[in-house]
Amino acid sequence: MEFNENLQAERNLKGAEFEKTGDFEKAIEVYEENVAESFKGNHPYDRLATIYKNQNDIDNEIRVLEKAIIVFEEITLEDRLEGLPKLFRFKNRLEKAIETKKQLAKQKKAKLK
């Protein structure tokens, strides 16, 4: 399935504008559209992961990072030069998010005792 790259780029710009005005729900909405279409650039994945991290929504942060890894594995296979460093960066962020989730689960479990 082919997607309109101009529309996707426009969404990224809109998302950045929404972030600047503090409307994170609308930013999430437009970035999520690009993620759903497997946008082949890092912007929506970076921004969504950051927004979700700041909202303490670790599950969505992890979901977005996992999707970014899938997309950037494909980009790397296409021999696009920017693919590999971004792939490693997303994998690193994912490891940190998973570790954060584990730490939060331990803290929650300790509080229940």
Stockholm file with secondary structure:
# STOCKHOLM 1.0

chainA/1-113         MEFNENLQAERNLKGAEFEKTGDFEKAIEVYEENVAESFKGNHPYDRLATIYKNQNDIDNEIRVLEKAIIVFEEITLEDRLEGLPKLFRFKNRLEKAIETKKQLAKQKKAKLK
#=GR chainA/1-113 SS CCCCHHHHHHHHHHHHHHHHTTCHHHHHHHHHHHHHTTCSSSHHHHHHHHHHHHTTCHHHHHHHHHHHHHHHHHHHHTTCTTHHHHHHHHHHHHHHHHHHHHHHHHHHHHHHC
#=GC SS_cons         CCCCHHHHHHHHHHHHHHHHTTCHHHHHHHHHHHHHTTCSSSHHHHHHHHHHHHTTCHHHHHHHHHHHHHHHHHHHHTTCTTHHHHHHHHHHHHHHHHHHHHHHHHHHHHHHC
//
